[in-house]
Amino acid sequence: MPLEYEAIRKSFNKAAPHYQKNAVLQKEVLRRLLERLNDEAQLDNAFSPTEILDLGCGTGWAIETLHQQFPQAQITAVDFAQNMLDQIKPQPYLKTLLHDIHQLPFADASMDVVFSNMVMHWCNESDVFSECLRLLKPGGLLIMSSLGETSLVELKQAWLAVDKSVHVHDFPALHSMGDALMQKGFQQVVVNAEIITLTYADIVALMKDIKASGGHNCLESRKKSLMVSKQLEDLKKAYEIFREDNKVPASYEIVYLRAKKATESADKRASLSLNIT
């Protein structure tokens, strides 16, 4: 999906000063993703990473917990929005870097873990997966979350009642991300999803919340003119069909990705398999 990355960068730079207050969904998904990473350590006593990459780190929410879970690890936090990085407090175990995550300045086989929360839907996932495979050490772990293709289905349906233009971001499909990991050569690929639903007083509150947390439709094909008042009124009316208990819902499909880079011995003998739930 062709994206305007400068528009994405501008959006997150603008959202950065108030991101921690506004990004409720991102914070909840992060909590769940960190639990999954902790499960890796609980299930494998040999899992003791010394180099962790927090890819698309935002304001650094994950950093403290990553350090608590793996105090022996050096953490490298990368984001392409300077205002996001400016919110992160310096730590002796931490390096921060302003950079495009599609082409990273790290040596091959230099990271034990690539961790990424709610970033992949803003990227060309195929390019990012290639970089992750390159920089992971043999046996290294990739663990990520992303919004999936059914996210904001109510908003998409409401817009269809107004016009046929593309107004909502095109989120990647669960199966396509799993397939892409397999095609790059990752092993032990596990992909699963859940739905998280937030509720709002009305659609205006929903759209303000999306904007405040950095979310925009940044497809190159999007309609770039401002919404007129009639469009907004029509959209409000169309969205009302979803109202329950005096609230309107916004559903998000949260996709979790887990995969490993093969060890040299495993690379020679193992067959690839994909587990989608």
C-alpha positions in Angstrom: 0.0 0.0 0.0 1.7 3.2 -1.1 2.0 5.6 1.9 3.1 9.2 2.3 5.7 8.8 4.9 6.3 12.5 5.4 2.6 12.9 6.2 2.9 10.1 8.8 6.0 11.7 10.3 4.3 15.1 10.5 1.3 13.6 12.2 3.3 11.9 14.9 5.6 14.8 15.5 2.5 16.9 16.1 0.9 14.3 18.4 4.1 13.7 20.4 3.7 16.3 23.3 0.3 14.8 24.3 0.8 11.2 23.0 1.1 9.6 26.4 -2.2 11.0 27.5 -4.1 10.3 24.3 -2.9 6.9 23.0 -5.0 4.7 25.2 -5.3 1.8 22.7 -1.5 1.8 21.9 -0.7 1.6 25.7 -3.1 -1.3 26.3 -1.7 -3.2 23.3 1.8 -2.5 24.5 0.9 -4.1 27.9 -0.3 -7.2 26.2 2.7 -7.4 23.8 5.1 -7.1 26.8 3.3 -10.0 28.5 3.9 -12.1 25.4 7.6 -11.2 25.4 7.8 -12.1 29.1 6.2 -15.5 28.3 9.1 -16.2 25.9 11.5 -15.8 28.9 9.3 -18.0 31.1 9.2 -20.8 28.5 12.9 -20.7 27.7 15.4 -20.5 30.5 18.1 -19.8 27.9 16.3 -16.7 26.6 18.5 -13.9 27.9 18.9 -11.2 25.2 21.8 -8.7 25.4 20.7 -6.5 22.5 17.1 -5.4 22.1 15.8 -3.2 19.3 12.6 -1.2 20.1 11.4 -0.4 16.5 9.2 2.6 16.2 9.6 3.3 19.9 7.4 6.4 20.0 7.8 8.2 23.3 9.5 5.2 24.8 6.7 3.5 26.8 8.2 0.0 26.4 11.7 0.9 27.5 11.4 0.8 31.3 9.6 -2.6 31.3 12.0 -4.0 28.8 14.8 -3.1 31.1 13.0 -4.6 34.1 12.5 -7.8 32.3 16.0 -8.0 30.8 18.3 -5.8 33.0 21.4 -7.3 31.2 20.3 -5.9 27.8 21.3 -2.8 25.9 18.2 -1.3 24.4 18.2 0.6 21.2 15.1 2.7 20.5 14.4 3.9 17.0 11.7 6.2 15.6 11.5 8.6 12.6 9.7 11.4 14.6 12.1 13.6 16.5 9.4 15.0 18.7 8.6 11.5 19.9 12.3 10.7 20.7 12.5 14.0 22.6 10.0 12.6 25.2 12.4 9.8 26.2 14.5 10.2 29.3 18.2 9.2 28.8 19.3 6.0 30.5 22.8 4.3 30.7 21.4 1.2 29.1 19.6 3.0 26.3 20.5 4.4 22.9 18.0 6.4 20.9 18.2 7.0 17.1 16.2 9.1 14.6 15.9 6.9 11.6 13.6 5.4 8.9 12.9 1.8 10.0 12.8 0.5 6.4 16.6 0.7 6.2 18.4 0.5 9.5 22.0 1.4 10.2 22.8 -1.7 12.2 25.2 -4.5 11.4 24.0 -7.9 10.3 23.3 -10.3 13.1 23.6 -7.6 15.8 20.2 -7.9 17.7 18.7 -10.7 19.9 15.2 -9.2 19.8 13.3 -6.9 17.6 10.3 -5.5 19.5 7.7 -3.3 17.8 4.3 -2.1 19.1 1.6 -0.8 16.8 4.0 0.3 14.0 3.7 -2.1 11.1 0.5 -0.7 9.7 2.4 2.6 9.0 5.1 0.8 7.1 5.9 -1.3 4.0 6.0 -4.5 6.1 7.9 -6.5 3.5 10.9 -4.1 3.6 10.8 -4.0 7.4 10.7 -7.7 7.8 13.7 -8.0 5.5 15.7 -5.6 7.7 14.6 -7.4 10.8 15.8 -10.8 9.4 19.1 -9.2 8.4 20.0 -7.7 11.7 18.7 -10.5 14.0 21.2 -12.9 15.3 20.7 -16.6 14.5 17.9 -17.8 16.8 16.8 -14.1 17.4 13.2 -13.2 18.1 10.8 -10.9 16.3 7.8 -9.9 18.3 5.3 -7.2 17.1 1.8 -5.9 17.2 -0.1 -4.2 14.4 -3.6 -3.0 13.5 -5.2 -5.5 11.1 -7.5 -5.0 8.1 -10.8 -5.1 10.0 -9.9 -2.2 12.2 -12.3 0.7 12.2 -14.9 -1.3 10.2 -17.7 0.8 11.5 -16.0 4.0 10.3 -15.4 2.4 6.9 -19.0 1.4 6.6 -20.3 4.8 7.6 -18.1 6.5 5.0 -19.5 4.2 2.3 -22.9 5.8 3.0 -21.4 9.2 2.3 -19.2 8.7 -0.8 -16.9 6.1 -2.4 -13.6 7.8 -1.7 -10.9 6.2 0.5 -11.2 7.9 3.9 -9.9 5.3 6.3 -6.3 3.9 6.4 -5.8 0.5 4.6 -4.6 -1.8 7.4 -2.6 -4.9 6.5 -4.2 -8.4 6.5 -3.2 -10.8 9.2 -2.5 -13.6 6.7 -0.5 -11.3 4.4 1.9 -10.4 7.3 2.3 -14.1 8.2 3.0 -15.0 4.6 5.5 -12.2 4.3 7.4 -13.5 7.4 7.5 -17.0 5.9 8.6 -15.7 2.5 11.5 -13.8 4.1 12.8 -17.0 5.7 11.6 -16.6 9.3 10.8 -19.8 11.2 8.4 -20.7 14.0 6.0 -18.0 12.8 2.9 -17.5 14.9 0.2 -14.9 14.0 -2.9 -14.3 16.0 -5.4 -11.6 16.5 -8.1 -10.2 18.9 -10.6 -7.4 18.7 -10.5 -4.4 21.1 -13.5 -2.1 21.0 -13.4 1.4 22.4 -16.6 3.5 22.8 -17.2 7.2 22.4 -20.0 9.8 22.8 -20.2 10.3 19.1 -18.1 10.0 15.9 -16.6 13.5 16.4 -15.0 12.3 19.7 -13.8 9.2 17.9 -12.1 11.2 15.1 -10.5 13.6 17.6 -9.1 10.6 19.5 -7.6 9.1 16.3 -6.0 12.4 15.4 -4.7 13.0 18.9 -2.8 9.7 18.9 -1.2 10.4 15.5 -3.6 8.4 13.4 -4.5 9.6 9.9 -5.3 8.1 6.5 -1.9 8.5 4.9 -2.4 6.5 1.7 -1.2 8.3 -1.4 -4.6 7.7 -3.0 -6.5 9.4 -0.2 -8.8 12.3 -0.8 -6.8 15.4 0.4 -9.5 18.0 0.5 -11.0 19.1 3.8 -14.3 17.6 5.0 -17.2 19.9 4.3 -20.0 20.3 6.8 -22.6 18.2 4.8 -20.1 15.3 4.7 -19.7 15.5 8.5 -23.4 15.6 9.1 -24.0 12.6 6.7 -21.2 10.7 8.4 -22.6 11.3 11.8 -26.0 10.1 10.7 -24.5 7.0 9.1 -22.5 6.1 12.2 -25.6 6.3 14.4 -26.7 2.8 13.4 -23.9 1.4 15.5 -24.9 3.2 18.7 -25.6 1.0 21.8 -26.1 2.1 25.4 -25.7 5.7 24.4 -22.2 5.1 23.0 -20.8 4.5 19.5 -18.1 1.8 19.1 -14.8 1.7 17.3 -13.4 -1.8 16.7 -9.7 -2.5 16.3 -8.2 -5.8 15.1 -5.0 -6.3 16.9 -2.6 -8.6 15.2 0.4 -10.2 17.1 3.4 -11.5 15.2 6.0 -13.8 16.6 8.8 -15.4 14.6 12.4 -16.5 14.9 15.5 -16.3 12.7 16.8 -19.8 12.1 20.0 -20.9 13.7 22.6 -22.2 11.2 21.8 -25.8 12.0 18.1 -25.4 12.0 18.2 -23.5 8.7 19.6 -26.7 7.1 17.1 -29.1 8.4 13.9 -27.4 9.5 10.8 -27.0 7.4 8.8 -23.8 7.7 5.4 -23.7 9.2 2.9 -20.9 9.9 0.5 -20.9 12.8 -2.4 -18.5 12.4 -5.1 -18.3 15.1 
